[in-house]
Every structure is written in C-alpha cells, then in structure tokens.
Amino acid sequence: MDERRFHRLWRDSGGANDPAAIFSEVWALYGEPTRYYHTRRHIQYCLDVYDDAAQEMGSDDAVEMAVWFHDVIYEIGAQDNEARSVQWFRDRASPGMHPEFVDDVCRLIMATLHKEAPGDLQGQFVVDIDLAGLGQDWDEFFTDTRNIRKEMQAISDSEFALRQGRFLESLMNRQTIYCTPQFQRHREAAARENIARLLNLLQSNVDWSD
C-alpha cells in the first residue's frame, strides 16, 4: 500500500483532511490482527489488478478510491461491514470532496456486497476487481480461502462450507462471474475451474491448516 499514491488520489479528489492522518488510520485498520484475508495485501492486490485493467478500461478515481476503502471496516461475523465502511469513508471525505463523487464511491463500496451484478460500468469494474482473486492460480486461490476460513474461526467447518458454498454457487449460477469483457477474457475460465474444484472439496473434510 503506497502512501504517496494514496496522498495523490486523496488530494486530486478534493480531500480537505490530512491524507497522512487518513492513511495512518487505513493502514492500522487493514493491519488488525483478526484479519487474514481482508488485509493490506488484499488491497494492494486489488490496486495492482486495477492498474492492469485500467490500461484497457481507463482510470477512474472513484473506482480506485472505492478499492482503498471497501474493506476498511471489517468486523468478523458482522453483516454491515460495507455500510460501516461507507460511513467511515464519508465521515473523512467531507468536507472537501464533491458530494457526487463521495456518493459514487459509497455506491461502489456497497456493490462489493456482491448480491447482484451492477448495471453500471463503474460498479462492474469495482466488483470485478474485488473478485479477481477467484481467477488466480489454484494454490493462491486456495491460500486466500484458507485465510477467509481463519477469519471465521468462530463457526464450524460445516457451517463455513455451507456459507462459502452458497456464495460461490451464486456466482457460478450467473451467466458470467465477471461483468466486464476484460475480466471475462482473462479470469473467467480459471475462476470457474477454481470454484468448481473448491465446491467439491467443501463436500469433504477439508484440512484448513497451512
């Protein structure tokens, strides 16, 4: 997570509050010891994916800002992390940032609930970035799944398998997992192969140890 990059984005977007102070808070939150997947590494991975995709799709400050903040609040087991991340960002973006820009970022953060595929290109870009890890090599994909499991230690293996299975099946039931042609070309096939393999594993006794 590049602090200078964050400062530049924050200032270019009209942020009036000190970007160094905001970054310090963001850095600390993504480094919370209860996090294993929703970490600084995940945000940096998403930013790398954004940079790569933006070469074809174009850069978008609202999309990049949403990437930085979409998991800034992550309480294990909470159902309102996205909404709380929205409020956390909104509290720090005002005054300074244009209200329409702030609203756009907040809408994009909420899109990472992944309840349905967004109808607008900005939302599609953000959710494709957030789901990009599904299309990694199997070992990296399964490492991410292990880390998600670590964050959900309070539930049993069977409950985790049920919850994760439902979410992944909902993605597999879509016509395409990814919304944009760029991600469909580069990640769709690998993501479907990884998910199908994991769904089979979830039906057995998976060893979640490293």
N, C-alpha and C positions, 0 to 999 in steps of 0.2 A: 504494500500500500504506500504509494508515493505521496508524501506530504506536499511537495511542491505542486504536483499535479492537482491535488485537492484544493490548495490555495488558489490556483489559477482558475479552476472551474467555479469555485465559490465567488471569487471577485467578478469574473466575467458574467456570472448570473445575477449580480447586483447585491450579493450578500453584504449587509452592513456590519454584522457581528464579526469579531475577530476570527479569521479562519483557523489560526493556530489553536485557539481555545476549542473551537468546534472539532477540529481534527483530533485533538488530545482526548476529547470525550469519545469520539468514534473509535479511536484506537483502543481505548480501555474497554469499551463495551464488546467489541469483537474479540477481545482477548480474555473474556471472562472464563474462569476455569471450568465451568459447567458445559462449555461449548466444545464440540469436537468436529462438527461439520460446518456449522454456521459461524465461521471464523474469519480472521483476516485472510487466510489462504483462499477461502471461497470467494471473498470479494475480489481479491487480486485475480483469481481465475476468471471471474465474470468480466473484469475490466480488460483482461487480455483477449477474451472472446469478443467483447465489444470492439476493441481496437481492430481486430482482424476482420470482423464483419463490416465495420464502418467503411473499410476501403471500397466495398461494393455498394453498401446500403446508404452510406453517408453518415456523417457525425450528427449527433443530436444531444444538446446539453441536458435536456430534460431526461432523456433515457440514461445518460451517464450519471446524472445526479440520483436517479432512482436506483441505479445499481449500487451506489455508495450507501444508500440508506435503507434498502428494502428489508434488511435483517438486523437493523441497528438495535432493536429491542427483540430479544428472544428469550422468553421465559419458558422453560421446559414444561410442556403439557398445556400451556395457555392456548386458548382459541382466538385470541385477539392480538397476536403479536404484530400483524401487519397494520392493524388500526392504530396500535400504540406507536409503531414506527412512524406512521404518518403524522401523528400528533407531535412526536418528538422532533421530527424534521420541521413541521410547520412552526413550532414554537421558536426555532432558531433561525428560520428563514425570514421571519418578519421581525422588524421592518427591513426594507431594502429590496428584496426580490419582488418582482411584479406579481400581483395576486394570480394572474392567469398562469404564469409559469409555476408558481407554488401549487396551484390546483392540478396542473398537468402532472407534476412529479408525484403528488399524493395519489392521483388516479393510477399512475403506473405502478407505484408500490402496491396498491391494493390488487392490481392484476396478478401479482405473484402468489395470490391465493390459489390460482390455477383451477378455479371452479368451472370456468369455461374459456374457450379461446376468444381473445379480444377481437373486436371488429375493426379496430384502427391500427395503422401501421406502427405507431409508437408502442402501443400495448403489445403488439405481436413481437416487436423487436425485444422488449424487456423480458417477456415470458420465455422466448426462445433462448435468450442469454442465460436465464436462471435454470433452464432445463438442459443447457448444453452439455453438462457433465454426464447425462444419460448416454451420450454418444461417444464417450471415451473408450479407450481400450478396456477390456474386461477387468483386468487387475485394478486399474484406477477406479473404475465404476464400483467394483465390489469394496474397495477400500472406503469410498465415500459412503456406501451402505453400512459398513461396519461402524463408521463414525456417527451416522444417524442413529444406529442402534445404541451406541454409547450414550447419546443424549437422552435416550428414552429408557434408561435403566430401571425406572420405576414400574414399568409394565413387564409382563411375562413375554417369553419368546413367542408364544402362540398369539398373544394379543398384538405384538409387533408385526408378526407375519400377516395377521388379518388386516391391520390398518395399512401397512405398506402395500399389501396385495391389492386392496381396494383402490388405492390411489393409482398404482401402476396400471391396473386393469382399466381404469377410467381413461388413462392416456392411450392405451393400446386400442380402445374402442373408438377413438377418434379416427377420422379418415386419414389424418396425418398428425403425428405428435407435435411437429413443429409447424408454425404458422407461415413462415416466410420461405420463399423458394431457396434462398441462400442456405439456410439451415437444413432444409429438406434435402438438398443435394449432398451436403457434406456430413450430416449426422443422423438422418432418419433411419437408414438401414442398420447402422451399428446400434442405435438406441433400441430399436425393436428386437434385435438379437439379444442384447444385454437384458432387457426386461423379461423376455420370454425365458431366458436361462435362469434369471433370479426367481421368477414365479414358480418354476419347477423346484428350485432349491427351498423356497419358503414352505413347500408342502412336506418337507422332510425336517429332520433335526439339524439345523444349520449350526456350525461351530462359528460363533461370532468373535472368538479370540483372534488376536493379531498373529 
